Amino acid sequence: MLALFVAIGLGYALGQVPVLGVTFGAGAVLFSGLAIGAIAPRAAPPGLVGTLGLLMFLYGTGIQYGAQCVAGLKGPGLRWILLALLAVVAALFAARAVGEMLGLPMAVAAGMFAGAGTSTSALQAAITAAGGGPEPTIGYAVAYPVGVIGPILLMGFMLRLFRPEIPVAAPALRHAEVTLRPGAPPQRLAEIEATLPEGIRILATRRNHQNAPAEPNTMLAGGDGLLLLGPPATVAEAVALLGEEEEGRLGKDRSDYDLVRVIVSKPAFRGRTLAEMPMPACPLRIAQIRRGDAVMMPAPDLALEYGDVLVLLAESGHRPEITAHFGDSVKGNAELSFISIGIGMALGLLAGMIRVPLPGGGGFSLGVAGGPLVVALVLGWRGSTLGIGWRMPVAANIVLRNFGLSIFLGQVAIASGRPFVETVAAQGPAVLAGAALVLATIVLTVLLIGHLILRIRVDDLFGVCAGATGNPAILAGANRLLGSDRADIGYAIVFPTMTIAKIIAVQLMLG
């Protein structure tokens, strides 16, 4: 245990040091663990410790991305998944060919494939398929740095070579304070709202120098003010229809109507839709909902989760009453239902035991890596079942995933430290060159086919590339190159499915 946590602490410290502009984060635990394992090979924790860490990481990943992954099967998402799958299959053949050409054990080649794709779950599947030996970890450790740095360098090279147009990212939602056009005839608010483009919400009104909630029967005329919320392009269209935007017209006056932000932290609200949720006695209106970094429009069928931040418009003086009603405790960002985690992980492990036969004999199973991920994707998509809420706050999910990943990487690295040193001394350069070839196969297949043939816009294409290769540092690098976070969408759709594909791929490679 001492060796494990020293590896985690040193690894995270190393992970903050940039290498060619890239930081490894939790991935650097792999390197500190290898060093400790080389010095003290008998200090390796039991394999069950690492397996538990991987289970935590994959379950949190599935819960986080389940809804986006299922939604991605509609529209362009399916095309992105097929492109990434083609790249992963091509990389699998490249890893096998490189292994045979260099005379490497196939287990090392499988680890090299997992490392080039920065897939810890594929590494676990390779270790299991190889009978628990250290060979996959050796290949993984040598290939991993290439798998993190290489995609970012190749994406930057693509931008310089092809100079594709990078669409300017617009904010998801935008507020606008509008003064109605002078001379506009008196109209009820409901009549004005009916003339606006779809997706626009009127949150508040201003008349006779006084702010008020947006009530359908409120009469408004020229010179009165409205507070609008909606997508940027649609808001601009609504402003042109109504009059002139006047920033601060409503926002500077909080004497009658105030903005209140509260954290949903009461268990009674988890899983309830906005239509079902009880409200305080005072008049208020939900302007928007923030979940992690995502900002969402309120809708009657939107189910609340622990840690959601509600942005409310309410009469001044009611802030204490509102915060007491919703809880407003920062603990809501860290609350976990261990009932749902226990049941969900158990179902995932059972699913991983199912063996799928293949034509001509043989077969594969999702195992301890794939089973929990697949089940968690389904549960994350469903949200709740029979009163059990499967999702968890974003902050708590990130802690669960990163801690689990650190434990897994630390355990497998310490256990493989001594064989790693011996193999690198004999074949290190060859494995490194092979890893670069496997990595280039994944990335160039996605970038070249996606850009030249499928004509995928570059910010979506970089998200697909990050999801196919896997490491969050690659996604962060893509966002820095693009100057936006739109790549997150492609990553969320592609990453879970490619994780499953890599798990199956290494079993086929070694089977």
N, C-alpha and C positions, 0 to 999 in steps of 0.2 A: 504493500500500500504506500509506503514511503517512496519507493522508486516511481510508482505510478503518478503520484501527485507532484513529485519533483519534475517529472517529465512534462506534466501539464503546465506547471508554472513556468518552467524554462521555455517550453515550446511557445506559449502565448507571448512571452517577452520577445523571443526571436521573431514571432509572427508579425510584430509591429515594425520590424526593420524592412524598409523597401528594397527590393532587388529589381533593378531595371524598371523602377516605378511601380512595382507590384508588391503587395504585402500578402503573406500566406495565411495569416490568421490562425485558426485552429489547425490548419494543415501542417504548421511547423512543429506541432507535437510529435509528428512522425519522426522528424530528424533528431529531436532531443531524446526521444525514446530509443532510437537506434543507437545513439551514443552511449546511453546508460546500459542498454543491453549488451553492447560490445565490451564494456568494462566489467559489468556484473551480470553475467548471463543467468545466474540462479535467482536473480531478483524478479523474474517475470511473474506477474500476477496470473492466477488461473484463467483459462480461456473463457470460462463462464462470465467473468467480469467484463471482458471485451464484448461478448455477445450481448449482454444486457445493455451496454452503452450503445451499440448499434441499433438495438431494438428501440430505445428511446429516440434516437435520431430519426429513424425511418418512420416511426409512428407519428412523430410531430410533423415531419415533412408531408405525409399523406393528409393529415388533418388540415394543414395550412393550405395546400394546393388542390384539394379534392374538388371544390366547386369550380375553380378556374379550369382544371383539367377536363372535367366533363363538359363545361360550356365550350371549351376549345374544340370539341369534336364537331361543333356546328360551324359553318362558315370556313374561313381559311385555316383554322386550327388543324383540321385533318390533313391538309396538304403539308403543313409545317411538320407534323409528326411523321408523315411518310418520308419527307426529305431527310429528317434527322435519322430515321430508321435505316435508310439507304446508306447514310454515312457511317453508322455504327456497324452495319454488316460488312461494308467495305473495309473498315478498320479491323474487324475480326479476321478476315482473310489476310490482311496485311500483317497482323501480328503472328498468325500461324506461319506465313511464308518467311517472315524475318526469323522466327524461332528455328525453323528448319535450316535456313541458310547459315545461321550463326552456330548451329549445333547446340542450341539452348534446350534444357528440359522444357517440355510443353507447359508445365506448371509455372515456370518463370515467364514464359511468353504470355500466359493468361494473366499473370500479375502485371506484366508490362502493358497489356491491353487495358486492364482496370486502372492502372496509374495514368496512362495517357488520357483516359476518359475521366480521371479524378473521381472514380466511383468506389467509395468505401464498401458499399453493399455488394458490388461485383467482386471486390477483394474477398469479402467473407464467403461468398458463394464459391470462389476459386479455392480458398483454403479448405472448405468442406469437401469439394469435389476432389481435391488433391490428397485427401486423407489426413488433413491437419498439419502437414509439413510446412516449413518456412519458405519454400521456393516462391509461392505467389507474392508474399510480402517483399521479398528481395526485388523481384521485377517491378513491383508497385512503387517501392521507395525510390528506385533509380529513375523511373518514368514520371513520377509525380511532379517534380519541379517543371519538367518540360510541358506537362499537361496543363499547368497553371499559367506559365509565362507565354508559351507558344501561341495560344489562341489570341491573346491580346496583341502580340506583335504582328500576327498575320492579319488581324482585322485593321490595325493601323496601316499596314502596308497596302491593304485593299483600298482604303480611303485615299491614299496618295496615288495609287496606280489608276483607279477608275474614276476618282473624283465624283462619286454619286451625289445627287442632291439630298441633303439631310433635311427633312421637313421640320419646320419650327414647331416645337411642342407647345401646345396651348394648355392652360390650366383646365382641370376637369370641370370646375364650376366657377362661376364669377358672380359677384354682387354688383348691382348698379342702382344708384339713387337717381330717379328720373323726375323731372318737373313736367307736368302735363302742358301741352302746347297752349299758349294764351288764346282765349276765345273758344276753347273746346266746350261743347255743351255739357250740362250736368248729366252724369250717368252713374248708375249703380256699379259697384266694383265688380259684381258678377258679369255685367255686360262688357265691361272693359276687358276682363280676363278672358272672355270668350273670343275676343278678336286677336289675342296674342298667339304666337307660334307655340306648337306643342313642346312641352318640357320646361316652360317658364312658370315659376311660382311667384305670387305676390305675397311678401311676408309682412309688410307694414305699410301704413299710409300716414301722410302728414297733411293736416288741414287746419287753417286758422292758427298757425304756429304751434301745433300740438301733434305729437306722434300718437298713433293708435294702432291696435291690431287690425289685420286685414279681415274685415267682416263683409260677407257678400252683399248686404243691403246698404253699406256705406255709400253716400252720395258724394261724388267727386266732380270737380270742374277744372277749367284751365287755371294753371298756377299751383294746383295742389301737387303733392309729392307721393311717389311710390318707391318702395324698396323691392327690387327684383332679384331673383336667383335662378340660375340656369347655365347651360353650356355657353361658352363665350360667344360663338357665332350667333346662336339663337338670341342671346341677350342683346347683342348689337342690333339685330333685326327688330326686336321689341322696342328698343330705345328710339329707333328711327320712326316707328309707327306712332309712338306716344308723344314724343316731344324732345326734350334736351336733357342729357345727363348732367347732374349737378352734384359732384362728390361732396359728402359731408352734410348734405341737406337734412337728412334724418339722423345720421350717426353722431353728430355733435351734441345732440340734445337727448340726455338720458333722464330727464326729470320725470317724465310720465311713463316711458317705455324703455326697458333695459335689456341688454344682452347677457344671458347667463349660460355658463358652460358647466356641465355636471358629468361625473363619471357614473355609469350604471354599475353599481356594486352590490345590489340586493339580490339574493338568490331567487326571489319571487319573480323577477323580471327576465331571467335567463330563458331564452327560447320563445318568449312571447312576441307576437307581432305588434306593430304599432297600433293596429286596430283593436287588439285585445288588451293593451296595456292600460292600467288605471292611471289617471292623471290627477295632479293636485287640484284642490278646489279653486285656486286662482286661475284666471284666464291666461293661457300661454299658447305659443305656436312653436313647433319644432322646425327650425330653419334648415339644419343639416346634421348629419351624423358622421363622426370621424372614427374609423376603425383602423388602428395602426397608423399608417401613412395615407390610407385611402379615405377620400371624402365622398359621401353618398347622399343622394337626395332622399328625403323621407318618402316612404310609400306604405300604404296600409298593410301589405303582406310582408314587409321587411321584418325579420326576426332579430331581436336584440341579443347581444352576447355580453358576457362579463367584460368590463373594461371599455365598452363603447363610450365615446364622448358625445353627449347631446348638446348641440348649440341651440338655445331656446330664446325666444322673444317673449317677454312677459312684462306685466305692469311693475313699475318700480316699487321696491319695498317688500317684495315677496321672495327675495333670494334665499333667506334661511328656510322658509317653508319648502321651496323647490329642492334645495340640496338635501334636506332631511327626507324628502319623499323618495328620491332616487338613490340615496346612500352617499354618493360623491366621495368615496374612499379610494385612495390610490391602491389599496389592497385589491381592488377589483381587477387591476392589471396583472395580478399574480395568482388569482384564485384558479385552482385546478379541481376538477371532479375526478377523484381517484376511483370512483365507481365506474365512470366511463372509460378511464384509462385501463383499469384492470380488465374489464370485459372486452374492450376493443383489442388490447394486445393479446389476450387469450384467443380470441377469434382469429387474429392474424397468424398466430403460431399454428393453430389447427389447420388453417388454410394452407400454410406453408408445407404441411406434411403430406398433402395430396400429391400423388405422383401422376403426371400426365404422360401416357404412353405415346411413343412416336411410331410412325409407319416403319416397318422393317426391323422392329425391336428397339429396345432401349427406351428412354424417356427422360423427363426432367421434372423437378418440383421447384416451386418458388422458394422454399426453404425459409430459414429464419430471417433472411434478408428481404425476400420478395413478398412472402405471405402477409406480414404486418403492413407493408407499404400498400399493397393492393386493397386490403380491408380498410385501412385508414383513408385511402382515397375515396372509397365508397361512403364511409361514415362521414368524412368531411363534406362530401357532396350532399348527403342527406341532412346533416345538421343536427337532427334529433330523431329518436325512435322510441316510442312507448314512454315518453316522458324523460328519457335519458338524453341530455345534451352532449353531443360528441365534441363540439368545437371548444377551443380554449382561447383566452386572450392572446393577442399577438406577442406581447412581451413575454408572457409565460412560455409560449411555444418556442420562442427563440432561445430562451434559457435551457429548456428541456433538450432541444436539438443540439445546441453547441456543447452542453455538458456531456451528453451521450456520445457525440462524435469525438470529443477529447478523450473520454475513457477508452473508447474502442481503439483509436489510433495509438494511444499510449501503451495499451496492453499488447497489441500485435507487434508494435515496433520493438518493445523491450524483449519480447520473446524471439525476435528475429535479428537482434543486433549482431551476434557473433557470426551467424551464417552470412549476413549481409556484408560484413567486412571482408570475409574470405572470398565471396563471389565477386565483389567489386574489384578486389585486388587482381583477380584473374580475368574477368570478362567485363568490367565496368564500362569502358568506352564502347564496346560493341552493343551492350544493352542500351546505353544512352542513345546511340545512333539509331537503333531499332525503334526506340520509343519516339524519337523525333519523326521517323517515317510514319509510324502508326498515328501519331497526333496530326501530322500534316494531312493524312488521308481523311480523318474525320472533318477537320476544319475546311480544307479546300473543297471537299465534296459539297458541304453546305453552302459555302460562300459562292463558289463558281456556278453551280447549278441554280442556286437560289437567285443570284443576280443576273446571270446571262440568259437563262432559259425560263425560269418561273417568274422573273421580274418582281420579286418580293421587295417592298420598300426597305431601305437599308436599316432603319431602326428596328423594324420587325425581324429582319434577317439576322442581325446581331443577337437578338434575343433567342432566336432559334439556335444559333451557333453556341451561345452560352448554355442553353439547355441541353444540347447534344453533348457538350464537353463536361458540364456539370458543376464546377466549383463556383460558389458565389463570388469569389474574387474576380472571376472572368466576367460575370455580369456587371460587377462594379466597374471594371475596366471598360466594358462596352458603353456603359452609361457616361463615363468620363469622356470617351471619344465622341459620343453623340451630343453631349450637352443636355441630355434629357433622361427620363427614366422609362420611356416607352418600351425599351427592351424587356422590362419586367414582364410584360404580357406574354411574349413569346417564350420566355424562360419558364413561367408558371405553367404553360400548356405543355411544353416539350419535356422538361426535366423529369417529372414523375414517370412518364411512359418510357423514356430512354433509360431510366434507372432499372425498370423491369426488363427492358430489352437486353441490357448488359448482363444482368443476373442470369438470364436464360442463355445468353451467348457464351459466357465462360463455361457453363455446364456442358453445352454442346461441344465446345472446343476440347474439353478434357475428357468427355465421355466417348 
